[in-house]
Structures are given as C-alpha cells and as structure tokens.
Amino acid sequence: MAIQFDQNRPIYIQLMEFFYRKICRSELKVGEKLPSVRETAIQVEVNPNTVSRAYMEMEREKVVVTKRGQGTFVTEDNEVIKDLREKIAENQVDAFLVGMVQIGFTEEDIISIIQKRMPNIKGRNQDD
C-alpha cells in the first residue's frame, strides 16, 4: 500500500480518498474488512491517530461500518457506494472543467478535446 502524500493537504483526507478509490474500483468489495488501524499506519508510515481519524470520517460518511471487536468493513449499502462514485466523478469533472475554462477553452473546445483524447485513455489502468 504505497501512497505519495501531498504535504499541503491533511493526510487523513488523502487516506480517505485512497480507500474511496479502492472501493469505487471494487478492489475493496462491499462488506470486505479494511486493514486494522495499526496495519494501515505501519504500511503507509503515518501515526495511528491519523488513520483512526480517516476511518472515523469514512464511518461518519457511512462508507464503512465499524463492528466492535471485529474491525472496520466497507458498507453493504450499494446506494452509498453508488453515491460515492458519483460524488468523486463530479469532483473530478468539475476540477477539470474549471481548469479548462480558466485557460480560455469554450464548451465546444472542451468537448472536442475529450472526443479526441478518449480513445487514448480507454483501457488504461489508472494506478495510484
């Protein structure tokens, strides 16, 4: 589990995003147990309190469920996973579109660029 942390953003948020990507790609499946806080802290070389905060925030967002004495598990609520995927997609698209508009592209320009680039992107494996 290798994560390159951006020192300008809170690590717990980056951990959440890391797990959310794994859940959205079904690398972590519905109902699957997440590594323990201690395991994750050791693997990504951060303080266990940081991992604990990420897990608590993911639970607050209902993406994971903690079962006392058993661990933390991906929610079995498919609607929550669907909403998570949509939220992540919207954020990605919004960031892209804002950037394109800021450098002067029109809606038509953006659509044309996407249509030209999409064949190059299809089938690529997007690793972290």
PERAUR-V305285 format. One record per pair of residues at least 4 apart in sequence whose C-alpha atoms are under 7 Angstrom apart, sorted by the first residue. I is the first residue (numbers start at 0). J is the second residue. D is the distance in Angstrom with one decimal. If there is no record, write none. Layout:
BEGIN
i=I j=J d=D
i=I j=J d=D
END
This chain:
BEGIN
i=0 j=42 d=6.2
i=0 j=43 d=6.6
i=1 j=43 d=6.4
i=2 j=43 d=6.6
i=4 j=10 d=6.7
i=9 j=13 d=6.6
i=10 j=14 d=6.1
i=11 j=15 d=6.2
i=11 j=49 d=5.5
i=11 j=50 d=6.3
i=11 j=52 d=6.4
i=11 j=53 d=4.8
i=12 j=16 d=6.2
i=12 j=53 d=6.5
i=13 j=17 d=6.1
i=14 j=18 d=6.3
i=14 j=53 d=6.3
i=15 j=19 d=6.0
i=15 j=53 d=5.6
i=15 j=57 d=6.7
i=16 j=20 d=6.1
i=17 j=21 d=6.5
i=18 j=22 d=6.1
i=19 j=23 d=6.0
i=20 j=24 d=6.1
i=21 j=25 d=6.1
i=21 j=26 d=4.9
i=21 j=27 d=5.5
i=22 j=26 d=5.9
i=22 j=27 d=4.7
i=22 j=28 d=6.3
i=23 j=84 d=5.9
i=27 j=31 d=6.2
i=28 j=73 d=6.9
i=29 j=73 d=5.3
i=29 j=74 d=5.8
i=29 j=75 d=5.1
i=30 j=72 d=5.6
i=30 j=73 d=4.8
i=30 j=74 d=5.6
i=30 j=75 d=5.2
i=31 j=72 d=5.4
i=31 j=73 d=5.5
i=32 j=70 d=6.8
i=32 j=71 d=5.7
i=32 j=72 d=4.2
i=32 j=73 d=6.5
i=33 j=71 d=5.6
i=33 j=72 d=5.6
i=34 j=38 d=5.9
i=34 j=39 d=6.0
i=35 j=39 d=6.1
i=35 j=70 d=6.7
i=36 j=40 d=6.0
i=36 j=47 d=6.1
i=36 j=50 d=5.8
i=36 j=51 d=6.0
i=37 j=41 d=6.2
i=37 j=47 d=5.9
i=38 j=42 d=6.1
i=39 j=43 d=6.1
i=39 j=50 d=7.0
i=40 j=44 d=5.5
i=40 j=45 d=5.0
i=40 j=46 d=5.9
i=40 j=47 d=5.1
i=40 j=50 d=6.2
i=41 j=45 d=6.8
i=45 j=49 d=6.8
i=46 j=50 d=6.9
i=47 j=51 d=6.0
i=48 j=52 d=6.1
i=49 j=53 d=6.4
i=50 j=54 d=6.2
i=51 j=55 d=6.1
i=52 j=56 d=6.1
i=53 j=57 d=6.2
i=54 j=58 d=6.1
i=55 j=59 d=6.1
i=56 j=60 d=6.2
i=57 j=61 d=6.3
i=57 j=62 d=5.5
i=57 j=63 d=5.8
i=58 j=62 d=5.8
i=58 j=63 d=4.8
i=58 j=64 d=5.7
i=61 j=74 d=7.0
i=62 j=73 d=6.2
i=62 j=74 d=5.4
i=62 j=79 d=6.5
i=62 j=80 d=7.0
i=63 j=71 d=6.5
i=63 j=72 d=5.4
i=63 j=73 d=4.4
i=63 j=74 d=4.8
i=64 j=71 d=5.6
i=64 j=72 d=5.2
i=64 j=73 d=6.3
i=64 j=74 d=5.8
i=65 j=70 d=5.7
i=65 j=71 d=4.2
i=65 j=72 d=6.2
i=66 j=70 d=5.5
i=66 j=71 d=6.2
i=76 j=80 d=6.8
i=77 j=81 d=6.1
i=78 j=82 d=6.1
i=79 j=83 d=6.1
i=80 j=84 d=6.2
i=81 j=85 d=6.3
i=82 j=86 d=6.1
i=83 j=87 d=6.2
i=84 j=88 d=6.1
i=85 j=89 d=6.0
i=86 j=90 d=6.2
i=87 j=91 d=6.2
i=88 j=92 d=6.1
i=89 j=93 d=5.9
i=90 j=94 d=6.1
i=91 j=95 d=6.3
i=92 j=96 d=6.0
i=93 j=97 d=6.0
i=94 j=98 d=6.2
i=95 j=99 d=6.2
i=96 j=100 d=6.1
i=97 j=101 d=6.1
i=98 j=102 d=6.5
i=99 j=103 d=6.5
i=99 j=104 d=5.6
i=100 j=104 d=5.1
i=100 j=105 d=6.6
i=104 j=108 d=5.7
i=104 j=109 d=6.3
i=105 j=109 d=6.2
i=106 j=110 d=6.2
i=107 j=111 d=6.1
i=108 j=112 d=6.2
i=109 j=113 d=6.2
i=110 j=114 d=6.2
i=111 j=115 d=6.3
i=112 j=116 d=6.1
i=113 j=117 d=5.8
i=116 j=120 d=6.6
i=117 j=121 d=6.2
END
